[in-house]
Amino acid sequence: MVLRFFMGTLATEQISQNIYLTNNKQSFNADVKGRLDVILFESGIFISRAKAKKNIKAGLIEVEGKIISKPSCIVLKGQSIIITKKNSDSFESAFNCNDRYDLKVLYEDEDLAVINKPKGLVVHTGPGHLNDNLVTILKARFLKLSGVGGLLRQGIVHRLDKNTSGVLIVAKTDLAHVELSKLFKRRQVHKEYLAIVWGLFDVKAGKLSGQMARSPFNRLKFTTRCSNGASRETTTMFCVEESFCDFSLVRLMPITGRTHQLRVQLSEIGHPIVGDSLYGGKKRINKKTCPKEILDAFLGIDGQFLHAEKISFVHPSTSYPVAVKADLPWDFALFLNLIRQYA
């Protein structure tokens, strides 16, 4: 098997297959038929429909070369949309995205690649993340990507949360994308995560399971403590690798792959991931008893210490096993070494 490693460059006139920049203008072709304000919002160009409407009413949006002032205007699939920005600085993040994130390719062949996703990088385009996302970097890095998920999610077979780092499979062909998706659906992709969590476990290994649904009290969160028609099964195997005075290093092997699954399960058994502000991982430090070095490091944490370390699967084209490991990010490794010193 021949592996190819190469570096791409980000073209200054194009940041995706259908989004172009010229001076203070941005243009793309509509992927679907729909209202103009909805298309602008769902494409990630504006962070809200209200913002999209404001720009339309200000005469800053053109459809097929004609200025449109009604947000409810129906745009047909394939029609060109041009946005005029009052401040062209809004576009600069597209060109700096490659420089700001160090994307390491851990494995690559003609069909797929496995990368080490940096912490702090969202996977695909969304509100507020038109340019600073993994898909933008992938389009600049690889000559081809699968289009099964649509133009805004090219190559993305599965995802990691913004502040979760580690191994991620990228599909370069549609066939590879379809076959990889089947492997995930049949739970034939083995994944292992490492997490630094609060507290000490009573057991060395075990299973976390239950039904998980979106929280009825906070729509940004999920929970296993309520069940409804939308709840879904979750299962994770775990083992404790190291124990410290206030922390544990845990290896997690998820069987299912739900949004926030590991973060929710650990939080709800009383061991939230350190740094996870959404699920209680930033509220437990005792400033009076904690060593100053650990306290200083803790106060500088930005996001949860959760890392997708390993992934293994059968290659969809060759049927050979593929196993890839990603090194810990620097902040995770630094904090781990620090708490080892005070164990």
C-alpha positions as CSV (number, residue, x, y, z in Angstrom):
1,M,0.0,0.0,0.0
2,V,1.4,3.4,-1.0
3,L,0.8,6.3,1.3
4,R,1.0,9.8,-0.1
5,F,1.8,12.9,2.1
6,F,1.6,16.4,0.6
7,M,0.8,19.9,1.6
8,G,-1.8,21.9,-0.2
9,T,-2.2,25.7,-0.4
10,L,-5.3,27.8,0.2
11,A,-6.3,29.7,-3.0
12,T,-7.0,33.3,-2.2
13,E,-9.9,33.5,-4.6
14,Q,-11.7,30.4,-3.4
15,I,-12.3,28.9,0.1
16,S,-14.6,26.1,-0.9
17,Q,-16.1,24.6,-4.0
18,N,-18.9,27.1,-4.1
19,I,-17.8,30.1,-2.0
20,Y,-15.7,32.8,-3.7
21,L,-14.2,36.0,-2.4
22,T,-13.4,39.2,-4.4
23,N,-12.3,42.3,-2.5
24,N,-15.3,43.0,-0.1
25,K,-17.7,40.6,-1.9
26,Q,-18.5,37.0,-1.3
27,S,-20.4,34.8,-3.7
28,F,-21.8,31.2,-3.8
29,N,-24.4,29.2,-5.5
30,A,-27.5,28.1,-3.5
31,D,-27.4,24.4,-2.7
32,V,-31.2,24.2,-2.3
33,K,-34.4,26.1,-3.1
34,G,-35.6,28.3,-0.2
35,R,-36.0,31.7,1.4
36,L,-33.0,34.0,0.9
37,D,-32.6,34.8,4.7
38,V,-32.7,31.1,5.6
39,I,-30.1,30.1,3.0
40,L,-27.8,32.8,4.1
41,F,-28.1,31.8,7.8
42,E,-27.9,28.0,7.2
43,S,-24.8,28.4,5.0
44,G,-23.0,29.9,8.0
45,I,-22.4,33.3,6.4
46,F,-24.5,35.1,9.1
47,I,-24.7,34.0,12.7
48,S,-28.5,34.5,12.8
49,R,-31.5,35.0,10.5
50,A,-31.9,38.5,12.0
51,K,-28.5,39.4,10.8
52,A,-29.2,38.0,7.4
53,K,-32.4,40.0,7.2
54,K,-30.7,43.2,8.2
55,N,-28.1,42.8,5.4
56,I,-30.8,42.0,2.8
57,K,-32.9,45.1,3.8
58,A,-29.7,47.2,3.6
59,G,-29.3,46.2,-0.1
60,L,-26.1,44.3,0.4
61,I,-27.4,41.0,-1.1
62,E,-27.7,40.2,-4.8
63,V,-29.3,37.2,-6.5
64,E,-28.3,36.6,-10.1
65,G,-26.9,40.1,-10.3
66,K,-30.1,41.8,-8.9
67,I,-30.2,43.5,-5.5
68,I,-32.8,41.9,-3.3
69,S,-34.4,43.8,-0.4
70,K,-37.0,41.2,0.7
71,P,-35.7,38.4,3.1
72,S,-38.6,36.2,2.0
73,C,-37.4,36.2,-1.6
74,I,-37.3,32.6,-2.9
75,V,-33.9,31.5,-4.3
76,L,-33.7,28.6,-6.7
77,K,-31.1,25.9,-6.4
78,G,-28.0,26.9,-8.4
79,Q,-28.7,30.6,-8.4
80,S,-25.7,32.8,-7.6
81,I,-25.8,34.9,-4.4
82,I,-23.4,37.8,-3.8
83,I,-22.9,39.4,-0.4
84,T,-21.3,42.8,-0.1
85,K,-19.5,43.3,3.3
86,K,-19.0,46.8,4.7
87,N,-15.8,45.5,6.4
88,S,-13.8,43.1,4.3
89,D,-11.9,42.0,7.4
90,S,-14.8,39.6,7.9
91,F,-13.2,37.4,5.3
92,E,-9.7,37.3,6.6
93,S,-10.2,34.2,8.9
94,A,-10.5,32.0,5.8
95,F,-6.9,32.8,4.7
96,N,-5.4,32.5,8.2
97,C,-7.2,29.3,9.2
98,N,-4.5,27.0,7.8
99,D,-1.8,28.9,9.7
100,R,-3.7,29.0,13.0
101,Y,-4.3,25.3,13.2
102,D,-1.6,22.6,12.9
103,L,-3.4,19.8,11.0
104,K,-1.4,16.6,11.2
105,V,-2.2,13.8,8.7
106,L,-1.6,10.5,10.4
107,Y,-2.5,8.2,7.6
108,E,-3.5,8.7,3.9
109,D,-4.2,6.7,0.8
110,E,-6.3,7.2,-2.3
111,D,-9.6,6.6,-0.5
112,L,-9.3,8.2,2.9
113,A,-7.2,9.9,5.4
114,V,-7.0,10.0,9.2
115,I,-6.1,13.3,10.8
116,N,-5.4,14.6,14.3
117,K,-8.0,17.3,14.8
118,P,-6.7,20.2,16.9
119,K,-8.6,21.2,20.0
120,G,-10.7,24.4,19.5
121,L,-11.6,23.7,15.9
122,V,-15.2,23.0,14.8
123,V,-15.6,20.2,12.3
124,H,-17.9,21.8,9.7
125,T,-19.4,25.2,8.7
126,G,-22.0,26.6,11.0
127,P,-23.2,29.9,12.4
128,G,-20.2,32.0,13.2
129,H,-17.8,29.5,11.7
130,L,-18.0,30.0,7.9
131,N,-14.2,29.9,7.4
132,D,-12.6,28.7,10.7
133,N,-13.6,25.1,10.5
134,L,-12.0,21.7,9.7
135,V,-13.8,21.4,6.3
136,T,-12.2,24.6,5.1
137,I,-8.7,23.3,6.0
138,L,-9.5,19.9,4.4
139,K,-10.5,21.5,1.1
140,A,-7.1,23.3,1.0
141,R,-5.2,20.2,2.1
142,F,-6.6,17.5,-0.1
143,L,-7.1,17.4,-3.9
144,K,-10.4,15.6,-3.5
145,L,-13.0,15.0,-0.8
146,S,-16.3,13.0,-0.8
147,G,-19.4,15.0,-1.4
148,V,-22.0,12.6,0.2
149,G,-22.6,15.0,3.1
150,G,-23.0,18.1,0.9
151,L,-20.7,20.9,0.0
152,L,-20.5,22.2,3.5
153,R,-19.6,18.9,5.0
154,Q,-17.3,17.4,2.4
155,G,-15.2,14.4,3.6
156,I,-16.8,14.3,7.1
157,V,-17.9,10.8,8.1
158,H,-18.0,11.4,11.8
159,R,-17.3,14.3,14.1
160,L,-15.6,15.4,17.3
161,D,-16.8,18.3,19.6
162,K,-15.0,21.6,19.1
163,N,-12.8,21.2,22.2
164,T,-12.2,17.5,21.7
165,S,-8.9,16.7,19.9
166,G,-7.7,13.5,18.2
167,V,-8.2,11.0,15.4
168,L,-10.8,11.7,12.8
169,I,-11.4,9.8,9.5
170,V,-11.8,11.8,6.4
171,A,-13.4,10.3,3.2
172,K,-11.8,11.3,-0.1
173,T,-14.3,9.4,-2.4
174,D,-18.0,9.0,-2.2
175,L,-17.7,5.2,-2.2
176,A,-15.3,5.3,0.7
177,H,-17.7,7.6,2.6
178,V,-20.6,5.3,2.1
179,E,-18.7,2.2,3.2
180,L,-17.2,3.9,6.2
181,S,-20.6,5.1,7.2
182,K,-21.8,1.5,7.1
183,L,-18.9,0.5,9.4
184,F,-19.9,3.2,11.9
185,K,-23.6,2.1,11.7
186,R,-22.6,-1.5,12.3
187,R,-20.3,-0.4,15.2
188,Q,-17.3,-1.9,13.5
189,V,-15.0,1.1,14.1
190,H,-13.1,0.8,17.4
191,K,-12.4,4.1,19.1
192,E,-10.5,4.8,22.3
193,Y,-10.4,8.1,24.1
194,L,-8.4,9.4,27.1
195,A,-9.9,11.9,29.6
196,I,-8.7,13.5,32.8
197,V,-11.7,13.6,35.1
198,W,-12.4,14.8,38.6
199,G,-12.3,12.3,41.5
200,L,-11.3,8.7,42.2
201,F,-13.2,5.6,41.0
202,D,-14.3,2.8,43.2
203,V,-13.7,0.3,40.4
204,K,-10.9,-0.1,37.9
205,A,-13.1,-0.9,34.9
206,G,-16.8,-1.0,34.0
207,K,-19.6,-0.1,31.6
208,L,-21.6,3.1,31.4
209,S,-25.0,2.7,29.7
210,G,-28.5,4.3,29.6
211,Q,-30.9,6.3,27.5
212,M,-29.7,9.8,26.5
213,A,-31.8,12.7,25.3
214,R,-31.5,16.5,25.0
215,S,-32.0,18.2,28.4
216,P,-35.5,19.8,28.7
217,F,-33.9,22.5,30.9
218,N,-30.9,23.5,28.8
219,R,-31.1,22.8,25.0
220,L,-27.3,22.9,24.7
221,K,-26.9,19.9,27.0
222,F,-27.8,16.2,26.9
223,T,-28.7,14.0,29.9
224,T,-29.4,10.4,30.8
225,R,-31.7,11.4,33.7
226,C,-34.8,11.8,31.7
227,S,-36.4,9.7,29.0
228,N,-38.7,10.7,26.1
229,G,-39.5,9.6,22.6
230,A,-36.2,11.0,21.3
231,S,-33.9,9.3,23.8
232,R,-31.3,6.9,22.4
233,E,-29.2,4.1,23.8
234,T,-25.7,4.9,24.9
235,T,-22.9,2.4,25.9
236,T,-19.3,3.1,26.8
237,M,-16.7,0.8,28.3
238,F,-14.0,2.3,30.6
239,C,-10.9,1.5,32.5
240,V,-9.0,3.7,35.0
241,E,-5.4,4.0,33.8
242,E,-4.0,6.2,36.6
243,S,-5.3,7.7,39.8
244,F,-4.1,10.9,41.5
245,C,-5.2,12.8,44.6
246,D,-8.1,14.6,43.0
247,F,-8.0,13.3,39.4
248,S,-8.2,10.1,37.4
249,L,-6.9,9.4,33.9
250,V,-9.6,7.2,32.2
251,R,-9.6,5.3,28.9
252,L,-13.0,5.2,27.3
253,M,-14.2,2.9,24.5
254,P,-17.6,4.1,23.2
255,I,-19.8,1.4,21.6
256,T,-22.4,4.0,20.5
257,G,-21.6,7.4,19.2
258,R,-24.0,10.0,20.5
259,T,-23.4,13.8,20.7
260,H,-21.6,14.6,24.0
261,Q,-21.9,10.9,25.0
262,L,-18.7,10.6,27.0
263,R,-19.0,14.0,28.6
264,V,-22.6,13.4,29.8
265,Q,-21.9,9.8,31.1
266,L,-18.9,10.9,33.1
267,S,-20.5,14.0,34.5
268,E,-23.6,12.1,35.6
269,I,-21.6,9.5,37.6
270,G,-19.9,12.3,39.5
271,H,-16.6,12.4,37.4
272,P,-16.9,15.3,34.9
273,I,-14.1,15.9,32.5
274,V,-11.6,18.5,33.7
275,G,-12.2,21.8,31.8
276,D,-15.7,20.9,30.6
277,S,-17.6,24.0,31.6
278,L,-20.9,22.7,30.1
279,Y,-21.0,19.6,32.2
280,G,-19.5,20.8,35.5
281,G,-15.8,20.2,34.9
282,K,-14.7,23.7,35.8
283,K,-16.4,24.2,39.1
284,R,-14.8,21.7,41.4
285,I,-11.3,23.1,42.2
286,N,-10.5,24.0,45.8
287,K,-8.4,27.2,45.6
288,K,-7.4,26.9,49.2
289,T,-5.9,23.4,49.1
290,C,-4.8,23.1,45.4
291,P,-1.1,23.5,44.7
292,K,-0.4,26.8,43.0
293,E,1.1,25.2,39.9
294,I,-2.0,23.1,39.3
295,L,-4.3,26.1,40.1
296,D,-2.5,28.3,37.6
297,A,-2.7,25.5,35.0
298,F,-6.4,24.9,35.8
299,L,-7.3,28.6,35.4
300,G,-5.7,28.6,32.0
301,I,-7.7,25.5,30.7
302,D,-9.8,26.2,27.6
303,G,-12.1,23.3,27.0
304,Q,-12.3,19.7,28.2
305,F,-9.4,17.3,28.5
306,L,-10.8,14.7,26.2
307,H,-8.7,13.2,23.4
308,A,-9.6,10.7,20.8
309,E,-6.3,8.7,20.9
310,K,-6.9,5.6,18.8
311,I,-9.1,4.4,16.0
312,S,-9.1,1.1,14.1
313,F,-11.2,-0.3,11.3
314,V,-11.1,-2.5,8.2
315,H,-10.2,-0.5,5.1
316,P,-13.3,-0.3,2.8
317,S,-11.3,-0.9,-0.4
318,T,-8.4,-3.2,0.6
319,S,-10.0,-5.0,3.5
320,Y,-6.7,-4.6,5.4
321,P,-6.9,-3.5,9.1
322,V,-6.0,0.2,9.7
323,A,-5.0,1.3,13.2
324,V,-4.0,4.9,13.9
325,K,-2.9,6.7,17.1
326,A,-2.8,10.4,17.8
327,D,-0.4,12.0,20.4
328,L,-1.9,14.0,23.2
329,P,-2.2,17.7,22.6
330,W,0.4,19.8,24.5
331,D,-2.0,21.2,27.1
332,F,-3.4,17.8,28.0
333,A,0.1,16.3,28.3
334,L,1.3,19.3,30.4
335,F,-1.5,19.1,32.9
336,L,-1.2,15.3,33.1
337,N,2.5,15.6,33.9
338,L,1.8,18.3,36.5
339,I,-0.8,16.3,38.4
340,R,1.5,13.2,38.3
341,Q,4.1,15.3,40.2
342,Y,1.7,16.0,43.0
343,A,0.1,12.5,43.2
